[in-house]
Amino acid sequence: MTKTIVAKRLPIDPGPAAWKQILPKQKRYPELNDNINTDWLIIGGGFAGLSAAKRICELTQDKVTLIEASEIASGPAGRNSGFMIDLPHELGSGSYQDTIERDKLHVKLNRYALDFALKASKEYEMPKEAADPVGRINSYVNKSGKNHNQEYSKHLDQLGEKYKDLSASNMKEVTGSDFYSGGLFLPGCLMLQPALYISKLAEGISNQYQSNFKLFENTPALEFQNNVNDWIVKTPKATIHTNKIIMAVNGHAESFGFYKRRLMHVFTYASMTRCLTDEEQKTLKGHKSWGITPSDPMGSTLRRITGIGGDRILIRNRWTFDPKMEVPIDRVKKFGNDQDESFKKRFPMIKDVNMEYRWGGRLCLSLNSVPAFGEVEKNIYSACCQNGIGTAKGTLAGIGAADLAAGINSEIVKDMQTYDQPKKLPPEPLSTIGARTVIKWREFKAKAEL
Ligand SMILES: Cc1cc2nc3c(=O)[nH]c(=O)nc-3n(C[C@H](O)[C@H](O)[C@H](O)COP(=O)(O)OP(=O)(O)OC[C@H]3O[C@@H](n4cnc5c(N)ncnc54)[C@H](O)[C@@H]3O)c2cc1C
């Protein structure tokens, strides 16, 4: 029986992908205008899609095609904060050996993803800032944040992980700001210039595998239809016959009707300053490059960056629950005011530096924090739902989906297959009211770190 799966929605990204805007023009790829046959079709050119592409090209000499609805690095992959985190955000209680063993396994798998990114950055001769293993600081500003960090460090001791306690004056030395009371330096985090990493990864794969890998931008998948032995995928101007599909579209899996009412679509927002002048940098002091996560994940994430795009500061905060996967553009502006406030609180000495870019971006979570992974229809494999930490988890999901589809029972596949399905959400309007209330409450509790 013929089955047709239609995309109900296509991605809409609010505001510019600043990380991409500050780069010199990167390689662009054609739109698909002619009908083609391929062995593998990857839908989505973010962390999951490109990692899957690299893995398949390493494993086989099959024809591999990747289609991206927008441009490479314009979607969430080029608009995130660039923390590729090795440690889980929340560690288990630590009182049970199996929890510790599971945390250890996840750290090991996350590090596999970080290693994949580092190796790719070397192999494709990316500039150092594309993927820099310089660590991050988990900061705090009050007693509850300090307690959280202390609890976290106790678990790290049990896992045998290294960290360093930073005092308020250490924090000032790094950031130039009096705002922070202290922090935990976590050395294993890989800091990305996400648009640079993703663009160079796409370019590297395209050059290395030019005989069998093709990438098309501005080519959304609109519909899948099963044929006798393959799938037919329609795009606006062409038709693709493919044996296997890897769906690497994160929350947009639900737009194709997969994981219906099991995925939570949230947006978070960010602003990036114009380039700081030499004078402003002298006034600010501190190091030229650092990354700070808040002890409460609802607080503000900050980066100071230096490199191809100049010396700048980025602030990300605020969350919204948007099951339609679209947000009004004036919300980006409204939350931009919060980012301005957060900037002024931390950097009163350069408070007049204005933001050059403001944007929002999509994330996909599940109620039980599990991925949407596996074969969802014959020869369609999902590498979706990265639960907000998709630089590492998306990389793993992409490699894992490629392994699964190629029949390789790798450690990633084994781990991915231990998870339950994403849990069903409560019916509407309960789930939207519930999710928005939880976000408001949690943002209120994290106010000091905004
Ligand atoms: C402001 C912000 C800050 C963040 N900070 C961090 C961070 O510091 N660290 C971290 O780990 N994560 C962070 N994230 C989350 C991270 O960006 C995502 O988890 C990650 O991008 C998910 O990777 P992915 O490859 O699964 O999906 P995506 O990066 O979303 O890629 C999926 C791609 O699929 C494409 N697509 C969708 N539908 C179709 C279709 N029908 N046809 C063709 N293509 C389609 C989209 O255009 C998109 O490019 C942040 C996100 C935001 C918005």
The ligand as an ORCA input file, in Angstrom:
! r2SCAN-3c Opt
* xyz 0 1
  C      20.185     30.385     20.931
  C      20.538     28.922     21.073
  C      21.633     28.542     21.857
  C      21.979     27.186     21.961
  N      23.134     26.854     22.616
  C      23.574     25.571     22.592
  C      24.846     25.229     23.146
  O      25.612     26.086     23.604
  N      25.212     23.922     23.130
  C      24.419     22.942     22.580
  O      24.800     21.765     22.593
  N      23.237     23.248     22.006
  C      22.793     24.533     21.992
  N      21.607     24.855     21.374
  C      20.833     23.768     20.748
  C      21.434     23.313     19.425
  O      21.548     24.385     18.522
  C      20.555     22.225     18.806
  O      20.324     21.223     19.783
  C      21.246     21.623     17.597
  O      21.389     22.575     16.560
  C      20.443     20.427     17.096
  O      21.159     19.836     16.043
  P      20.403     19.033     14.899
  O      21.358     18.758     13.830
  O      19.662     17.907     15.513
  O      19.256     20.029     14.393
  P      19.386     21.458     13.690
  O      20.664     22.090     14.008
  O      18.112     22.159     14.004
  O      19.420     21.061     12.150
  C      18.278     20.551     11.514
  C      18.228     21.139     10.126
  O      17.125     20.543      9.450
  C      16.612     21.491      8.549
  N      15.235     21.088      8.169
  C      14.112     21.094      8.931
  N      13.070     20.661      8.202
  C      13.543     20.346      6.959
  C      12.951     19.826      5.777
  N      11.653     19.572      5.689
  N      13.743     19.616      4.691
  C      15.089     19.886      4.747
  N      15.692     20.378      5.852
  C      14.924     20.604      6.947
  C      16.669     22.797      9.310
  O      16.679     23.924      8.459
  C      17.967     22.633     10.097
  O      19.060     23.279      9.469
  C      21.201     26.196     21.298
  C      20.106     26.575     20.519
  C      19.777     27.917     20.405
  C      18.602     28.282     19.558
*
